[in-house]
Amino acid sequence: MAHTKSKAVLILYTVCFSAFSASLSQNIYSPILPIIKESFHVSTAMVNLSVSVFMIVTAIMQIILGAIIDFKGARIVLITGILATAAASIGCAVTTDFTLFLIFRMIQAAGSAALPLIAATTIGQLFTGNERGSAMGTYQMLLSVAPAIAPVLGGFIGGAAGYEGIFWMLAAISIVLLVTNSITFPKDSPTESIQQAKGNVFAHYKSIFTNRTGNVILTLSFVLFFVYFAVIVYLPILLTEHYHIDVSIAGLLYLPLALSTIAGTFLFKRIQAKIGLHTLFIGSNVIAAISIILFAVTHSVSLILMALTLALFGISMGVIPPLYSTMITNEFEHNRGSAIGMFNFIRYTGMAAGPMVSAYLLTMMPSAMSFSLLGLGFAALSFCLLPPMFSPQKRTKQKKHHM
């Protein structure tokens, strides 16, 4: 695709804000979980299911849409995805049946799942060299900002206009994006045949699953994001039922986690060239495990202490995803796209499992014990998987990479 620089920049910001809206759809929902529960008169497990199905569909669509983009082109997938998101958001706003609400939520997930994937693909096509790195930085920045402002925005809008207000806003944003992308997004054509795409996908996935480092990263990613979303969906219940805080205010208490996650991302960018990846791996996993255990101890005792532990957890969540992504990229130089796609799939699967499994776990034992076990489990898993992953040969390789 040949474009002038100004046209490329316009497309860049269009697809980046489209990806931002997808992240907004995902993260704006958590603070209104108590409203969903009360409005539809369903159990906590059913409310958590509405979070899980969104993540399950998003995870599956990462693999499906990636292949479709290869042999159908990005524009048709993008426009279809935005249309589906807009229609499903309206459906979520108007339905009074929880089963239909879940179905519309799944359609919304399928549509919005296309947006970040297409953004990254389009940036790779439009830019090269340092410009590509700068464009990717813009993309990652917007994706980092969305989780910071979405819960606060969701809390305020949900408190003022109910859950319906959230989905009417998402529908309006989707319509604006539909018009903008229809005008600015370039027409394209597939670059590979279906048979070639299939062969590459199967070969690349086989190499990922037979690689020891790949297995370690995928396993830890699943567990970490399982815990992260278990905490995310538990927070509004804790704040409203234990601390008796209004939903509109509860959204503000996501800020320590969200802002520290952004800070962690900046921290990784500054130190990753100075500190070996194996050192960052150990340090960030230790911080994550400690912060989860501290959350288990403090969450029902003090809002201030809980906020501090969430901030610590957020720093680790800012460092670990780009760290794991870098390690995956270094390990799979010839099939990075498939490896990152599978990494995203596993992360989303962990996000989907966290709310549902943790809901049942919390019915069987106190929350302090539940989160303590999750923290200890992550720490033990990190320790057990560390020796084969960072052998002396691997450490030497990593050291050379940073020289």
C-alpha positions in Angstrom: 0.0 0.0 0.0 1.4 3.3 -1.1 0.3 6.3 0.9 1.5 9.8 1.5 2.9 10.5 5.0 -0.1 12.6 6.0 -2.5 9.9 4.8 -0.6 7.2 6.6 -0.7 9.2 9.9 -4.5 9.7 9.5 -4.9 5.9 9.0 -2.6 5.3 12.0 -4.7 7.4 14.4 -8.0 6.0 13.0 -7.0 2.4 13.6 -5.4 3.2 16.9 -8.5 4.8 18.2 -10.5 1.9 16.8 -8.3 -0.4 18.9 -8.7 1.9 21.9 -12.5 1.6 21.6 -12.1 -2.2 21.7 -10.2 -2.0 24.9 -12.7 0.5 26.2 -15.5 -2.1 25.5 -13.7 -4.6 27.6 -12.5 -2.5 30.5 -15.5 -0.2 31.0 -17.7 -3.1 32.0 -16.2 -4.2 35.3 -17.5 -1.4 37.6 -21.1 -2.0 36.5 -21.1 -5.7 37.4 -23.3 -5.0 40.6 -25.7 -3.0 38.4 -26.0 -5.9 35.9 -26.6 -8.4 38.8 -29.3 -6.2 40.2 -31.0 -5.3 36.9 -31.2 -8.8 35.6 -31.7 -10.5 39.0 -29.0 -13.1 38.4 -26.3 -14.6 40.6 -22.7 -13.4 40.9 -21.6 -16.5 38.9 -23.9 -15.5 36.0 -22.6 -12.0 36.1 -19.0 -13.3 36.0 -20.1 -15.5 33.0 -20.8 -12.3 31.1 -17.2 -11.3 31.6 -15.9 -14.7 30.7 -17.8 -15.2 27.5 -16.5 -11.9 26.2 -12.9 -13.0 26.8 -13.5 -16.5 25.4 -14.9 -15.1 22.2 -12.2 -12.5 22.0 -9.5 -15.2 22.4 -10.9 -17.5 19.8 -11.4 -14.7 17.3 -7.7 -13.8 17.5 -6.8 -17.0 15.6 -9.8 -17.0 13.3 -9.6 -13.4 12.2 -5.8 -13.5 11.7 -6.3 -16.1 9.0 -9.3 -14.3 7.5 -7.2 -11.1 7.2 -4.5 -13.0 5.4 -6.7 -14.2 2.5 -9.7 -11.8 2.6 -8.0 -8.5 3.5 -8.3 -6.2 6.5 -10.9 -3.7 5.3 -13.8 -6.1 5.0 -13.0 -7.6 8.4 -12.7 -4.1 10.0 -16.0 -2.8 8.7 -17.8 -6.0 9.5 -16.3 -6.0 13.0 -17.4 -2.4 13.7 -20.9 -3.0 12.4 -21.2 -6.1 14.7 -20.0 -4.1 17.7 -22.4 -1.3 17.1 -25.4 -3.6 16.6 -24.5 -5.8 19.6 -24.0 -2.7 21.8 -27.5 -1.5 21.0 -28.8 -5.0 21.7 -27.2 -5.0 25.1 -28.7 -1.7 25.9 -32.3 -2.6 25.0 -32.7 -6.2 26.0 -34.3 -7.1 29.4 -33.4 -10.9 29.1 -30.1 -12.0 30.5 -29.7 -14.8 27.9 -30.1 -12.3 25.1 -27.7 -10.0 26.9 -25.1 -12.7 26.9 -25.6 -13.4 23.2 -25.2 -9.7 22.3 -22.2 -9.5 24.5 -20.6 -12.4 22.6 -21.3 -10.7 19.3 -19.8 -7.5 20.6 -16.7 -9.4 21.6 -16.4 -11.0 18.1 -16.7 -7.6 16.5 -14.3 -5.7 18.7 -11.7 -8.5 18.7 -10.9 -7.5 15.1 -9.9 -3.9 15.9 -6.5 -4.3 17.8 -5.5 -7.1 15.4 -6.1 -5.0 12.3 -4.4 -2.0 13.9 -1.2 -3.9 14.5 -1.3 -5.4 11.0 -2.0 -2.1 9.3 0.9 -0.3 11.1 3.2 -3.0 9.9 2.1 -2.4 6.3 2.2 1.4 6.4 5.4 2.0 8.2 9.0 0.8 8.2 12.1 1.2 10.4 12.0 3.8 13.1 8.6 5.1 11.9 7.1 1.7 12.5 8.5 1.6 16.0 7.1 5.1 16.7 3.7 4.1 15.3 3.7 1.0 17.4 4.5 3.2 20.4 1.4 5.3 19.7 -0.7 2.1 19.4 0.6 0.7 22.7 0.1 4.0 24.5 -3.6 4.2 23.6 -4.1 0.5 24.6 -2.5 1.3 28.0 -4.6 4.4 28.5 -7.9 2.7 27.9 -7.8 0.4 31.0 -6.9 3.4 33.1 -9.8 5.6 32.2 -12.4 3.0 31.3 -13.3 1.8 34.8 -13.6 5.4 36.0 -15.8 6.3 33.0 -17.8 3.1 33.5 -18.4 3.9 37.2 -19.6 7.5 36.5 -21.8 6.6 33.5 -23.2 3.4 35.1 -24.0 5.3 38.3 -25.8 8.1 36.3 -27.5 6.2 33.4 -27.3 2.6 34.4 -25.8 -0.2 32.3 -27.8 1.0 29.4 -25.9 4.2 29.3 -22.6 2.3 28.9 -23.8 0.4 25.9 -25.5 3.4 24.2 -22.2 5.2 24.4 -20.3 2.3 23.0 -22.8 2.1 20.1 -22.3 5.8 19.4 -18.5 5.4 19.4 -18.8 2.5 17.0 -21.0 4.5 14.5 -18.4 7.3 14.5 -15.6 4.7 13.9 -17.6 3.1 11.1 -18.0 6.3 9.2 -14.3 7.3 9.8 -12.8 4.0 8.8 -15.1 3.7 5.7 -13.6 7.0 4.5 -10.0 6.6 5.5 -9.1 2.9 5.6 -7.5 1.7 2.4 -8.7 -1.1 0.2 -6.5 -4.1 0.1 -6.2 -7.6 -1.2 -5.0 -10.9 0.3 -1.4 -11.6 0.0 -1.5 -15.4 0.4 -3.7 -18.2 -0.8 -5.9 -20.1 1.7 -3.8 -23.2 1.3 -0.5 -21.4 1.9 -2.0 -19.6 5.0 -3.2 -22.9 6.4 0.2 -24.6 6.0 2.0 -21.7 7.6 -0.4 -21.6 10.6 -0.2 -25.3 11.3 3.6 -25.4 11.0 4.1 -22.3 13.2 1.7 -23.5 15.9 3.4 -26.9 16.0 6.8 -25.2 16.5 5.4 -23.1 19.3 3.9 -25.9 21.3 7.0 -28.1 21.0 9.3 -25.3 22.2 10.1 -25.3 25.9 10.4 -21.5 26.3 7.1 -21.1 24.4 5.4 -23.5 26.8 6.7 -21.8 29.9 5.6 -18.3 28.7 2.2 -19.5 27.6 1.6 -21.4 30.9 2.6 -18.4 33.1 0.6 -16.0 31.0 -2.5 -18.1 31.4 -2.1 -18.2 35.2 -1.2 -14.5 35.6 -4.1 -13.2 33.6 -6.4 -15.7 35.3 -5.4 -14.0 38.6 -5.6 -10.5 37.2 -9.2 -10.9 36.0 -10.2 -12.7 39.2 -9.1 -9.6 41.1 -10.7 -7.2 38.5 -14.2 -8.8 38.8 -13.9 -9.2 42.6 -13.2 -5.6 43.2 -16.6 -4.1 42.5 -18.3 -6.7 44.7 -15.8 -6.1 47.5 -16.2 -2.3 47.3 -20.0 -2.2 47.1 -20.8 -5.1 49.5 -17.9 -5.0 52.0 -17.1 -1.3 52.0 -20.5 -0.1 50.9 -19.1 2.3 48.3 -21.4 3.6 45.5 -20.7 2.3 42.0 -19.9 5.7 40.7 -17.1 6.1 43.3 -15.9 2.5 43.1 -14.7 3.1 39.6 -12.1 5.5 41.0 -10.5 2.7 43.0 -9.4 1.0 39.8 -7.0 3.9 39.2 -4.1 2.7 41.4 -4.0 -0.6 39.4 -4.5 1.1 36.0 -2.1 4.0 36.5 0.6 1.8 37.9 0.2 -0.6 35.0 1.0 2.3 32.6 4.0 3.2 34.9 5.2 -0.4 34.7 5.1 -0.3 30.9 7.2 2.9 30.8 9.5 1.2 33.4 10.0 -1.8 31.1 10.9 0.4 28.1 13.6 2.2 30.1 15.2 -0.8 31.8 14.9 -3.7 29.3 18.0 -2.6 27.4 20.0 -2.4 30.7 18.9 -5.5 32.6 18.9 -9.0 31.2 15.6 -10.6 30.4 16.1 -13.5 32.8 16.6 -10.9 35.7 13.5 -9.1 34.7 11.6 -12.4 34.4 12.6 -13.4 38.0 12.0 -9.9 39.5 8.7 -9.2 37.9 7.3 -12.6 38.7 8.4 -12.3 42.3 6.7 -8.8 42.6 3.5 -10.2 41.0 3.3 -13.1 43.4 4.1 -11.0 46.5 1.5 -8.3 45.5 -1.2 -11.0 45.0 -0.5 -12.4 48.4 -0.5 -8.9 49.9 -3.9 -8.2 48.3 -5.2 -11.4 49.9 -4.1 -10.1 53.3 -5.1 -6.4 53.0 -8.2 -6.3 50.7 -10.8 -6.7 53.5 -8.8 -4.7 56.1 -8.0 -1.3 54.7 -8.8 0.5 51.4 -5.4 2.4 51.6 -3.4 -0.8 52.0 -5.4 -2.5 49.3 -4.8 0.4 46.9 -1.0 0.2 47.6 -0.9 -3.5 46.9 -2.9 -3.0 43.7 -0.4 -0.4 42.6 2.4 -2.9 43.2 0.5 -5.5 41.3 -0.1 -3.0 38.5 3.6 -2.3 38.1 4.2 -6.0 37.6 1.3 -6.2 35.1 2.9 -3.3 33.2 6.3 -5.0 33.0 5.3 -8.7 32.4 3.2 -8.6 29.2 5.8 -6.7 27.1 8.5 -8.8 28.8 6.8 -12.1 27.8 6.1 -10.7 24.4 9.8 -9.8 23.9 10.9 -13.2 25.0 8.4 -14.9 22.7 9.6 -12.7 19.8 13.2 -13.4 20.4 12.5 -17.2 20.6 10.4 -17.3 17.4 12.2 -15.1 14.9 10.8 -16.7 11.9 7.1 -17.1 13.0 6.6 -14.1 15.4 3.1 -13.4 14.2 1.8 -16.9 15.0 3.7 -16.9 18.3 2.3 -13.5 19.4 -1.2 -14.6 18.2 -1.1 -17.7 20.3 0.3 -15.6 23.2 -2.7 -13.3 23.0 -5.1 -16.3 22.7 -3.7 -17.9 25.9 -3.9 -14.5 27.7 -7.5 -14.0 26.8 -8.3 -17.6 27.8 -6.8 -16.9 31.2 -8.9 -13.7 31.4 -12.0 -15.7 30.6 -11.3 -18.5 33.1 -10.5 -16.2 36.0 -13.9 -14.7 36.7 -15.8 -18.0 36.5 -13.4 -20.3 38.4 -12.7 -17.6 41.1 -16.4 -17.2 41.6 -16.7 -20.9 42.6 -13.5 -20.8 44.5 -14.8 -17.9 46.6 -17.9 -19.9 47.5 -15.8 -22.7 48.8 -13.3 -20.7 51.0 -12.7 -17.2 52.3 -11.4 -14.6 49.8 -8.1 -14.2 51.8 -7.3 -17.8 51.5 -8.4 -18.0 47.8 -6.1 -15.1 46.7 -3.3 -16.4 48.9 -3.4 -19.7 47.2 -3.4 -18.0 43.8 -0.4 -16.0 44.7 1.5 -18.9 46.1 0.5 -21.0 43.1 1.9 -18.4 40.6 5.1 -18.1 42.7 5.6 -21.9 42.8 4.9 -22.3 39.1 7.4 -19.5 38.2 10.0 -21.2 40.4 9.4 -24.7 39.0 9.5 -23.5 35.4 12.6 -21.3 35.8 15.5 -23.8 35.8 14.8 -25.4 32.4 14.0 -22.1 30.8 17.2 -20.3 31.9 20.0 -22.7 31.6 23.5 -21.3 31.5 23.4 -21.5 27.6 20.2 -19.6 27.5 21.5 -16.9 29.9 24.6 -16.5 27.7 22.4 -16.1 24.7 20.3 -13.5 26.5 23.4 -11.6 27.7 24.7 -11.4 24.1 21.4 -10.1 23.0 21.7 -7.1 25.3 25.3 -6.3 24.5 
